Structure formats: structure tokens, C-alpha cells
């Protein structure tokens, strides 16, 4: 077994995948919450935050459909 195989095993890759997924979801939820706060409390619409939230939803749903069709 090589040195790199001992360091980078499947558990590390699974943990990296889960942590990246959770980080993306938390970031998207944060963008939505910040957009809603600024829209409802300060009455200003930050469309860049809205675009981030929409992009997350589109990418997430597209990948879910793609993986479902190819799995």
C-alpha cells in the first residue's frame, strides 16, 4: 500500500464530500436569510444575494436529476 493511499482513503474523501455539501447548503441558506432580512427590515433588495440563492437551487436540483438518471 502506498503512502498516499494510507493518507487519502475513502473515509477522508467521504468526509470531504459531506463537509463541502453542508458548507454549500449553509452558505445558500445564509444568503437567503440575509436577502430576506434586508428586504423585509430595511426595505432594500439585494439581487446579488437572491441570485446566489437561485443559482444554488438550480445547481442542486439539476445535479439531483442528473445523478438520479445516471445511477
Beta strands, then each sheet from edge to edge (+ up, - down):
end
